Amino acid sequence: MKIRKFDVLINSKLKPFKKTIKVDSDKSLSIRSFLIGSISQNISNVKNILESEDVKSAILACKKLGVKIQKISHGHYKIYGKGLGSLFIKKKSILNFGNSGTLARLLIGILSTTPDIEIIVSGDRSLNKRNMKELISLMNKFGATFIPQKKYFFPLKLISSKFPVGINYEAGVSAQLKSAVIFSGLNSYGITTIEEKISSRDHTENLLMKNHEVVKVKKERGKKIIKVLGKKKLNQININVSGDPSSAAFFTTLALLNPNSFIKIKNVGLNPTRTGFYRILKKQKANLKFVNLKKKNNEVIGDIIAQSSTLKSIKTAPNMYASTTDEYLLLFLIAGLQKGTSTFKGISDLANKESSRAYEMKKILNQIGIRCILKKSEITIFGKGLIDATNKNIIVENLGDHRIAMCAFLLGVLTNAKTYIKNFETVYTSSPSFLNIMKTLGAKFEIKK
């Protein structure tokens, strides 16, 4: 069912709060659970799945590929795995990934080495603007073909490899590309080897590591080496998905910046490849800590406690990008609302997200008088402190970018700027509980349909 469009108007400042909350489940783990369950043997049991639009797109895509998925209760699903190489769809069918770049890259990784796939791959207006050149280049190495050639934007025709053979890949900062290679390698002949110098999200490896004869991970001379032994069987998975650290980051930011405020966020995934945002903030003297830590399915889970803090200006090096990708917009917001000059390097990949994120965030900060200098891979923000922007307006057009929409919401309730965010329904792609949690914290806003 299609989400009805709506806008949000904010014209009121947030008061101090002291709350304990839970956030939406992890989107990355939810999507991967359905994909891995679909190509595994037997029945996979997954609980606390995020029921957002991106995850619904994953469920629909898997069903279209012949996978039986049974909903037991809210967030609880059984996936009747078809096994490696067994996904099937009629030729010339259209497979739509919605707004999800994660789903697009990972499922194309699977389909590129699945026999007899010849389909059109596409997405929504936002996803169809995202450059897939690197993904296409990697899948070409496995023998997959994309038509028309030298076109790097959806829609595209995908023809899977007739004889896929494992490749050697030196990973960059993109966990999605790394995961696509792992998935392609699973159904290729021989061994696919991935060398990773900068750690990126490792949920795919973690979910697959119980298959000791299929995926092997080791550290070697400062690098992580992943070996995927192709054409073997995968065991079913059983997972209870933790809270999303990227969703938690928004409410952590509110508690840090809003005077006399405190928050505890329970049962959050705190995988070290996802906590760069929190590590940066601790260096900036944030009153922030993780408690009740435990490990399940190779993933660290715990609670986040944060309270109002006076933060220092921020300087990040390029090597922080991989573990902070989704939270850079929040760091830009924090930089603008703290005194001092902050610089963020190595951010060029933000231009290839749901929107050109650094550029759009610069536009929003400019609207409330915060100066920014943006270059291709670097932004400098001249922070003004927690300003009163009562006489300023923030207007966010329909960008199809959930994180831009949520950041603009935070700016509105923190600075009292009159804030109008168009097509706020895009937030349902990742965080359907966002507005309800904001109400719990005391935020006041109007829904405009």
N, C-alpha and C positions, 0 to 999 in steps of 0.2 A: 504494500500500500504506500502510495506516494505521500510524503510529509507535506502538509499545507504550509505555504509560505507565510512568514510573518516578520515584522520589524520590531525592534525594541527601542524605547525612549527612556532615557535616564535623566532625571532632573533633581536628584537628591543625593546628598553626601552620606556615606556609610558611617554609622556610629560605632563606638568601640564594641567588641564582642569577645566572648569567652565560650568556645564551643568544642565539642567532640563530634567528629563526623566520619562517614565512610564515603569514598569516592567511587565512581564507576570502575568497572573491571578493566584490566589491561587489554587494549585493542590489539597490540602486536601479538600477544599470546593467544588471544581469542581467534584471530584469523589463522595463525599458524596451526592451532589445534584442529580446525576443520580440514585444512589442507593435508596435514600429516595423517589425520585419522582416515581420510579418504583413500590414501595410497598405501595404508597399512593392512595387515591381515586382521580378520576377526572384527570384533565390535569394540570401538573406543568409547569411553565414558568421560564426558567433560562437563564440569560444573562451574557455576558462577561466571558463565560466559557473558561478555558485554553484548547487550542486544541493541547495538547502535546501527545506523544506516550502513556503515562500511562493513560491519560483520554480517548484516543481513545480505549484503551483496555477495559476500563469500559463500554463505549458505546457498543462495540461489544459484551461483555459478557451479558449486559442487553438485547440486541436484541436477542441473542441466547436463552435467557430465556423467550422469547415471548413478550417482551415489545416493543411497537411502539414508536420510537423516531424520531421526525421530526426536521431537521435543517432548521431554518427560514433564518438566515444570519450568517455571521462570528461570532462565540461565542454565538449565540442565538438559543436555542433549546426548543421544546415542548416535554414533556414526558407524554405519555398516561398511567397513573398509572393502574396497575392490582389489587392493593389491597394486604393486608397481606395474605401470604400463597398461593398466586395464581401464582407465578412464576412456569414455567414448562419447562422441557427439556427431550428429549428422553433418556431412560436408556442406560447406557454405553457410552453416549456422552463424549467428552473431552471438558472441559472448561479451556481455557488458559488465565492466568492473565498477560502474558507478563513479564515486569520487575517490576510490581507494588506490593510491599508488602502490601501497604494500601488496594488496591483492593482485594488482596487474603484474608486477614484476615477479612475484613468487609463483603465481599460477602459470605464467608464461614460461618460467623455468621448468615447471613440471611438464607442461604440454609440449615443449620443444623437443623432448626426447620420448614422448609417448607415441606409439605407432599410429599411423593413419589419421592424424589430425590435420584438417584443412578448413579453417574457419576465419571469420572476421572478428578481430579483437577491437574493442572500443570502450569508451567511458563517457562520463558526463562532460559538460562544456569545459569545466575546469581541468579535468584529467586529460582531455584531448589537446590541451595547450602545453602539456608537459613533455619535454624532450626525452625520448627513449633511445637515443643513439647508443649509449654505452651498453644498455641491455641488449639491443639488437646485435651489436658487434659481438658480445659474448655468446649469444645463442647461435649466431652464424658459425662460431668455432665448433659448436657441437653438431653442426650440419643443418640447423633449422633455416628456413627461408622466410623473408618478409617481403611482401609486395604491396605497393611499388617499391623497388629498391631505391636507396638513398632518400627515402622519406622516413622521418623519425617521429612522427606524431600520429596518434590514433585518429581515425580508424585505419587498420592495416590488415592485410591477409597474412595469416600465419600458416605455414606448411611445416610440419614437424620433420625431424631428421629421419632418413631411412636407415642409417647405420650410425647411431651416435657413439662416439668414442670419447673417453675422459680427457680433460684438458688440464693444463697447469695455469693457475690464475694468481696473480699478485693483487691482493685485495686493497682497495682504497678505504675511504671513510664510510662508504655506503653499505649498511648491513643488508639492505634489500637486494643489492646486486650480488653480495656474497651468498645470501640465501638462495637466490635464483640459480647460482652455479652449483650449490650443494644439491638442490632439487633436480637439476638437469643431470648431475653426476650419478644420482641414485639409479637412473634407468639407462646409463651408458655402459658400454663395454670397457673393462679395464678400470684404472684408478684415476680419479680426479683429485688433484692436489691444490690446496689453497694456502698461500702464505700471507699472514696478516701481521704487519708491523705496528699498526695503530689499532688498538682494540675498538671494535664496533659492537653493536648489539649482538648477543650470542644466544638468543632464545631458540633459534632453529637448531643449533648444535646441542643445546641443553635438552630439548625435547627428543632428539634423536639418539642421545648418548647411551641409552639403555640397549640400543642395538650395537653391541660391542664389535660384532663382525662386519658392520656396515660403515659406521662413522667412527674414526679414531682421531682424537685431539691430543696434541702434546706441545709443550713449550721447548723451543730449541734456539739457543743463541739470541735471546731477546725477541724472538718471533713466535707466533702461534702457527702451528702447522695442522691443517685439517685434511685428513685423507678420507675420501668417499669411495668405497669399494662397490662398484656398480653391479646391477642385476642380481641383487640378493633380496630376501624378504624382510619386511619391517614388522616388528611387533606392535600390537595395538597400544594406545596411550590411555592413561587415566590421570586427569589433572583437575585441580580446583584452582581456578584462575584468581590471582591476587589483584588488589587495587592498582590502578594505572598511575605510575609516578609522574607522568606528564600532566594528567588531570589534577593530581595532588599539588603540583607545582603552582597552579593558579591560586589555590586557597592558602598555601604557604606564603606566597607573595603578599596576599592581602593582609595576613596576620603580621608580617614583618613591617609593612609600610603603614598600616592603619594604627594610629596612636592607641595605646592602652588595650591592645587586643592579644588574644591567645587562641591557639588552635591545636587540637590533637587529631591526627588523621590515622585511622586504624587500618591494619592489614594491607599495607602498600607494598608492591614489589620494589625491592631495593637492590636489584641486580647492579653490580658495580659499573656495568657498561651503560646504565641508564641514570646514574646519579651525579654526572658532571655538574649539573645546575646547583645541586646542594653543596658539592665540594667547593665550588666557586664562592657561594654565599658564605660558607663558613670562613673562608679566607678574608671575606669583607666584614667579618665580625658580626655575622648574623647570630641571633640567639635561637639556635636551631640544633636539634639532636634527633638521633634514631634510637628507639628503645624496643624491647621485646623481640629481638632479632632471632630468626630461626631459618632453617633451610628445608625446602620441599621441592622435589623434582629438579634438583640442581639450581633452584632459584632462591635468592635471599628475600625474606619477607619480614616486615616489621612495622612499627608505628612511627609517625613523624610528629614531633612537638616543635612548635615555632611560636615566638611572641615578638611584639614590637621591638624594633632594633634601629639603631643609628648605623647605617652602613657606610663603608668607604667606597670611593669610586672604584671602577672595575677595569682591569686590563686582562684580556684573554689571548692566549697564543693559539695558533692554528691547530695544535694537537688536542685542544679541548673540544673541537667541533663534533667528533664522532659520538661522544658521550653526553652531548648537550644539545643535539640538533633541534629537537622540538621545543626547547626552552629558551632559545636565544631571544625570541620576541619579549619574553618576560624579563630577561636581563636588560634589554634595551629600555623597557618601561621603568625598571628599577633605577637604571643609570640616569634617566631623565628626571626622576623624582628624588634623587639624592644629590647633594652638592658635590661639585668636582667634575673633572673631565674623564670620561671612560672611553676606552678603545677596544674594539673587538676585531680580531684578525682571522683570516681563513674562513670567511663566511660566504664565499662565492656560490656555494651550492644552494643557499637559501633562495636564489633566483629561480630554482627549478622545483619549488614546492607548489602547493595549491595556488599561491600567488607569488609574485616577486616580493618575498616577505620583508626583507630589509628596506626596500624602497617604499612599500606600503606603510611600514611602521614609521619611517621617517616622515611621511606625509601626515600621519596622525599626530605625532609629537609636535610637528611644526604648527598644527592647528591650535595648540595651547601654548605656543611661544617657546618651545624647546628647540634649540638649534642643533642640527646634525650635519655632518659632512660624510657623504657616502661615496666610496670608491668601489671598484669591482669586487674586491674581496675583503673590504675593511670598512667599518663605520666608526666615527667618533661622535660622541654625544656629550653636549655641554649641559650637565645637570643643574637644575635650579632649586632642588629641594622639593618638599611636599607642598606644591603651590596651590593657592586658591584660584581656580579658573572659572569662578562663577559667571563672569561676563564673556566666557569663550564658548565656542561651539565645536563639537567633534561630529563630523558626518562621515560615515563609512558606507561606501557604495557596495553593491552586490559583487563581492570578489570570489564567492564560493570557497572561502578559507575560514574554517572553524576557529583556528588559533588567533587570527587577526580579530575576528569578532569578539572572542573572549577577552583578549587584551584591551580592546577598546572599551568593553564593559568595565573592566577594572579601573581604567583611567577615569572613566566617568564617575564612578562611585568614590574614588579616592580624591579627586580634585574638584568635584562639584561642577564640572563642565557640563553644559547641556549636550547630551550625547544621543545621536540618532544612528542606529546600526541597521542597515537594510539586510533583508534575507537572513535573519538570525537563525532560521531553521537549519542552516549549514552546520551549526554546533552539534546537531543530532548525529552527525557522522562519527563523532568520537566521544561525546560527553552528554548523553541525553538527560542526566540529572543536574546539569550545571545550574539552570535557573532555580530549580527547587532548593539546591544547596545554598545558592545566593539568598533566597528568601529566608532560609534558616539562620543565616548570618545577619539578617536585618536589612538587606538591600531592598530598595524600593524602585520599581520600574513599571513601565506600561507596555503591554503587548499591543501592537498595531497590525491589524489584519487587512 
